[in-house]
């Protein structure tokens, strides 16, 4: 992952973790990047920028954390942000149904340590599968 700095792009740096699919990027209400991935166990994991790299002059990320819920995901999550600045995650479950999880509240200085996705993944139903293009 690379960052844009005041003088150009930073070098790639390892953020750790083991991915079982492509990462998805969201921008939190505090304008920091949040990355979501599917791990090899089928769970969804997240890490986020610890602070604005351009303002501080260095790049730092939080530790990877597993989002709550015992669902097995068959694909990497997609991220959407609503008009209130809350992130919504969508993923296909192992049974083919569409799953959804929503961020509980806008990030502030007092709760900015991790995006808060306390709710269990809700099934939106349907049966979806991937097709090669």
N, C-alpha and C positions, 0 to 999 in steps of 0.2 A: 504494500500500500504506500502511496506517495502523497505528500502534502504540498500544497501551493504555499510558498513563503513570499516575503517581500522582494526577494531577488530571483525567484524562479521556483522550480520543483525541487523538493527534497529528494534524497536518495531513497530507494525502496528499503523498508525495514520490516523485519518479521514481527508479527503480532502474536505468534504462538497459536496454539489450538490445532485441532485436526478437523478438516472440513470434509464433508461428504457431498458437497454441491457448491455452486457459486455463491459468493457473499451478496447480501442485499444491503443497501445503504439508505439510512433515513437521516433526516436533519431534525434534531430535537428543538423544542421551543427556545432553548438557550443558544441555538445556532451551532451546536457542536455535532459532529458526525457520530452516528450510532451504527454499528455493523451487526447484522444478524446472519447466522449460518446454521445449517443443519449438520449436526455431528454424526459420527459413524454409528452411534446408538439410536439415531432417528430423532433425537431431541433437538430443540432449538436453543442456541447459545447466542450471547451478545457481549460486545465490548463497546466502549465509547471513548471519545477523546476526553482526557482529563481536564483540559483547558484549551484555550485558543492559542495555537502554536505561534501565530504571527505576533500576538500581543506579548507572549511570554518569551518567545525566542527559542523554544524547545518543544519537542513533540512528546506527549505522554498519553498512554491509554490505560484504562482500567483493566483489571483482571477479567478473563472470560467468566461469565456466569450463566448457568442453565435457567431458562425461563420455567416457571412452574407449570405443572400439568404432566401427566404421564403418557400423553399421546405420542405415537410413533408417526413421524412425518415422512412421506414418500418423496418430497421435493423440498428444495430450499424455500424459505419464506419470501414473500414480496411485501414491500412496505408502502403504505400510503399515509399521508398526513391530512387531517381534516381542517376545516376553517378555524378551529379553536387551537390548532397547533399540536393536537394529539396524534400519535402514531397508531396505525392499525396494521396488524400483521395478518397475512392470508397464506395458507399453505394447504397442500393436498395431503390428507391423512392416508394411512396404510390401507384403509378400506375404500379409498377413492373419493371420499366426501371432502368438500371444501371446509377448512377449519379457519376460525377467526379468533384473534385476541386483540384487545384494545388497551392502550395505555390509560392508567387510572387518572392521572392529573398532569398538568403542565409542570415542567421542571423549573425549580427555583433554586436559589443559593442554598437553601436548607435541605433540599431533597435531590440534589443533582448527582449523587454518587452512582446512580444506576437508573435506567428507565424503568418505571414501575408498571409491570404487567402482572398484577396480582391475580387476575381472574383466570379461571380455567379456560382452555380453548373450547369454543363453542362450535358445534358442527352446523354448517349451513346447508347440509344435505347434498344431494346430487351425487353423481359418479363421474369422475373426471380421470383422464389418463393422458399420458404424454405421447406425442407422435413425432417421429423424426421428420425433419423438413428436407 
